[in-house]
Amino acid sequence: MGDQGPLAEYLQACRARLHPDDVGLPTRGERRRVPGLRREEVAGLAGVSASYYIRLEQGQSVNASDEVIDSIARALLLDDAELEHLRVLARPARRRAVKRPPAERVDPVTEQLLAGLGEMPAIVLGRRTDVLAWNRAGHAFFAGHLDIEAPGRPADRPNMARLVFLDAHTRELYPQWPPKARAVVGNLRVTAGRHPEDTELSTLIGELATHSAEFATLWADHRVLTCTATEYPMRHPLVGDLTVHQQTLSLAHAVDQTLVVVTAEAGSSSRAALTLLTAALCDA
């Protein structure tokens, strides 16, 4: 796509995903050389001049007002998460001194919450999806093949994005792996937009794109996704097939950290499988 900047690249990607029929524009049977809407069509739908919109896509203007951004989002049929991502990219970037950020840590309040969840598998993720902490059930559910003490050592912390794309054990947990992969990439896109100065995040993204063609393809699509609650069929090596909800909760007292909790429907075979996993931990 070029190197015009994140805003320009995102607008181009969103425009390329749309067909004139999607937004009620006539095509008169014409064949287009490239997929997607034309820049002039987006400008017309958004009620801005074509020259102004073209400057946005060429990275020559990065000071669009909220009203203009909202109009462009409507023209591109963006959902709420995509709109927020567009707003973040449209804000003028403040120049910041590049320095190594401090290692992320879990505070005592979060540790108490994690311990209080008991038999429910739960993990705490940092900004870059590093596993900062997990309870025993969370470790057994997501990564029982790894050292349970690893999150306590910053240099050895597992990274959930790296596990999903590069770890065979984690991949086998998800019989329907593509939705999980898209969720991971979409969430990283949101984080990258909010923290363009994070060199460690950039390094992680570069590593994943280099070692996983699937990640590179999904990253190039520029789709964003905020993780909330998602149902996944799982295939666990200890308790077999089950269907769970993975809920991702923001921690009010810990910026950029999230708590992922696994639950299953009461009375279901999946709940029984989670109970069996907990019992196995007690017997270990």
C-alpha positions in Angstrom: 0.0 0.0 0.0 2.9 2.4 0.3 4.2 4.4 3.2 1.9 7.3 3.4 1.1 6.6 7.1 -1.4 4.6 9.1 -4.4 6.9 8.4 -3.9 6.8 4.7 -3.3 3.0 4.6 -6.4 2.4 6.7 -8.6 4.5 4.5 -7.3 2.7 1.4 -8.0 -0.7 2.9 -11.5 0.2 4.0 -12.3 1.7 0.6 -11.0 -1.4 -1.2 -13.3 -3.7 0.7 -16.5 -2.0 -0.6 -18.4 -2.4 -3.8 -20.6 0.3 -5.3 -23.6 -1.9 -4.6 -22.8 -1.9 -0.9 -23.4 1.8 -0.7 -26.1 2.2 -3.3 -24.0 3.5 -6.2 -24.8 2.5 -9.8 -22.1 0.7 -11.8 -23.8 0.8 -15.2 -22.2 -2.6 -15.9 -18.7 -1.1 -16.0 -15.7 -3.2 -15.2 -13.2 -1.7 -12.7 -9.5 -2.1 -12.9 -9.1 -2.3 -9.2 -11.6 -3.5 -6.5 -13.4 -1.2 -4.2 -14.8 2.3 -4.3 -13.0 5.1 -6.0 -11.7 7.9 -3.9 -14.1 10.4 -5.5 -17.0 8.2 -4.7 -16.0 8.0 -1.0 -15.6 11.8 -1.0 -19.1 12.3 -2.5 -20.7 9.9 0.0 -19.0 11.7 2.9 -19.8 15.2 1.7 -16.2 16.4 1.4 -14.3 17.6 -1.7 -12.5 14.9 -3.7 -9.2 16.9 -3.5 -9.4 16.9 0.3 -10.2 13.2 0.6 -7.3 12.4 -1.8 -4.9 14.4 0.4 -6.0 12.3 3.4 -5.3 9.1 1.5 -1.9 10.4 0.3 -0.9 11.3 3.8 -0.8 15.0 3.0 -3.4 16.0 5.6 -3.7 14.5 9.1 -5.8 17.1 10.8 -9.3 16.1 9.8 -12.0 17.2 12.2 -14.2 14.8 14.1 -17.2 15.7 11.9 -15.3 14.9 8.7 -13.9 11.6 10.2 -17.4 10.6 11.2 -18.8 11.4 7.8 -16.0 9.3 6.1 -16.7 6.5 8.5 -20.4 6.5 7.6 -19.5 6.5 3.9 -17.2 3.5 4.4 -19.8 1.6 6.5 -17.5 1.3 9.5 -18.7 -0.2 12.7 -18.1 1.3 16.2 -14.7 -0.3 16.7 -13.5 0.7 13.2 -14.8 4.3 13.7 -12.8 4.6 17.0 -9.7 3.2 15.3 -10.1 5.8 12.5 -10.5 8.6 15.0 -7.3 7.5 16.8 -5.3 7.4 13.5 -6.7 10.8 12.5 -5.4 12.5 15.7 -2.2 14.4 15.1 0.6 12.3 16.6 2.6 13.9 19.4 6.3 13.4 19.1 7.6 11.5 22.1 11.0 10.5 23.2 11.6 6.8 22.2 12.6 4.9 25.3 12.3 1.4 26.5 9.0 1.1 28.4 9.0 -0.4 31.9 8.1 -4.1 32.3 4.4 -4.5 32.8 3.4 -5.8 36.2 0.2 -7.1 37.8 -0.8 -5.1 40.8 -2.0 -6.7 44.1 -5.7 -5.9 43.4 -5.5 -7.8 40.1 -3.7 -10.7 41.8 -6.5 -10.9 44.3 -9.1 -10.9 41.6 -7.3 -13.6 39.7 -7.1 -15.8 42.8 -10.7 -15.2 43.6 -11.9 -16.7 40.3 -10.9 -20.1 41.7 -11.7 -22.9 39.2 -12.5 -20.6 36.3 -9.6 -20.4 33.9 -8.3 -16.8 33.8 -5.2 -15.0 32.5 -4.1 -11.3 32.6 -2.7 -10.0 29.3 -0.6 -6.9 28.9 -0.7 -4.3 26.1 1.2 -6.6 23.6 -0.7 -9.7 24.7 2.1 -10.8 27.0 0.8 -13.2 29.6 1.4 -11.2 32.8 -0.3 -13.7 35.2 -2.7 -16.7 35.2 -4.4 -18.8 37.8 -3.7 -22.6 37.9 -6.8 -23.3 35.8 -5.9 -20.6 33.3 -2.4 -22.1 32.9 -3.8 -25.6 32.5 -6.5 -24.5 30.0 -4.4 -22.3 27.7 -0.8 -23.4 28.0 -0.3 -26.4 30.2 2.8 -27.3 28.2 4.6 -24.2 29.4 6.2 -23.4 32.7 3.5 -22.2 35.1 6.0 -19.7 36.6 6.9 -18.1 33.3 4.6 -15.0 33.6 6.5 -14.0 36.7 9.7 -13.6 34.7 9.4 -10.7 32.2 12.1 -12.1 29.9 10.3 -15.5 29.7 6.6 -14.4 29.5 4.5 -16.2 27.0 2.9 -14.0 24.4 -0.7 -14.9 23.4 -0.4 -13.6 19.8 2.9 -15.5 19.3 1.3 -18.7 20.8 -1.8 -18.5 18.5 0.3 -18.1 15.3 3.5 -19.9 16.1 2.8 -22.6 18.7 1.4 -25.9 17.6 -0.2 -26.8 20.9 -2.2 -23.5 21.1 -3.3 -23.8 17.5 -4.7 -27.3 18.1 -6.8 -25.9 21.0 -8.9 -24.1 18.4 -10.5 -26.5 15.8 -11.9 -23.4 14.2 -8.7 -21.4 14.3 -9.3 -18.6 11.7 -11.8 -16.7 13.9 -9.3 -16.7 16.8 -6.5 -15.6 14.5 -8.6 -12.7 13.2 -9.5 -11.7 16.7 -5.8 -11.6 17.7 -4.8 -9.6 14.7 -7.7 -7.2 14.9 -6.9 -6.5 18.6 -3.2 -5.9 17.8 -4.3 -3.4 15.1 -6.3 -1.4 17.7 -3.3 -1.4 20.0 -0.9 -0.4 17.3 -3.1 2.6 16.4 -3.2 3.7 20.0 0.5 3.2 20.6 2.4 4.0 17.4 5.5 4.7 19.5 5.7 1.3 21.0 8.8 -0.2 19.5 8.4 -3.6 21.3 4.9 -3.9 19.7 6.4 -3.1 16.3 9.0 -5.7 16.8 6.4 -8.4 17.8 4.3 -7.5 14.7 7.4 -7.8 12.5 8.3 -11.1 13.9 4.9 -12.6 13.4 4.6 -11.3 9.9 8.0 -12.8 9.1 7.3 -16.2 10.5 3.6 -16.6 9.7 2.3 -16.0 6.2 -1.2 -16.2 7.7 -0.5 -13.4 10.1 1.1 -11.3 7.3 -2.1 -11.7 5.2 -4.4 -10.8 8.0 -2.3 -7.8 9.1 -2.3 -6.4 5.5 -6.1 -6.4 5.5 -6.1 -3.7 8.2 -9.2 -5.0 9.9 -9.7 -4.0 13.6 -11.5 -5.9 16.3 -12.0 -5.2 20.0 -12.3 -8.4 22.0 -15.2 -8.6 24.4 -17.0 -11.9 24.7 -16.6 -14.7 22.1 -17.7 -18.3 21.9 -15.1 -20.8 20.8 -15.2 -24.5 20.3 -12.1 -25.9 21.9 -10.2 -29.2 21.8 -8.2 -29.6 25.0 -5.7 -32.4 25.3 -6.8 -33.3 28.9 -10.6 -33.0 28.7 -11.5 -33.2 25.0 -14.0 -31.1 23.0 -15.9 -28.3 24.7 -17.4 -25.0 23.9 -16.6 -22.0 26.0 -17.0 -18.3 26.2 -13.8 -16.2 26.5 -14.7 -12.9 28.0 -12.1 -10.1 27.8 -12.5 -7.5 30.5 -10.6 -4.2 30.8 -9.1 -3.6 34.2 -10.0 -0.1 35.4 -7.0 0.2 37.7 -4.5 -1.2 35.2 -4.3 0.7 31.9 -3.8 -1.5 28.8 -4.2 -4.7 30.8 -7.1 -7.1 30.3 -8.5 -10.1 32.1 -9.6 -13.1 30.0 -12.0 -15.4 31.8 -13.2 -18.7 30.4 -16.8 -19.9 31.3 -19.2 -22.6 30.0 -22.9 -22.9 30.2 -24.2 -24.3 33.4 -25.2 -27.9 33.2 -23.5 -28.4 29.9 -20.9 -31.1 29.0 -18.4 -28.2 28.5 -19.0 -27.1 32.1 -18.4 -30.7 33.2 -15.1 -30.7 31.2 -13.9 -27.5 33.0 -14.8 -29.1 36.3 -12.9 -32.2 35.3 -9.9 -30.0 34.4 -10.0 -28.4 37.9 -10.2 -31.8 39.5 -7.2 -33.0 37.6 -5.3 -30.0 39.0 -6.2 -30.9 42.5 -5.0 -34.4 42.0 -1.7 -33.3 40.4 
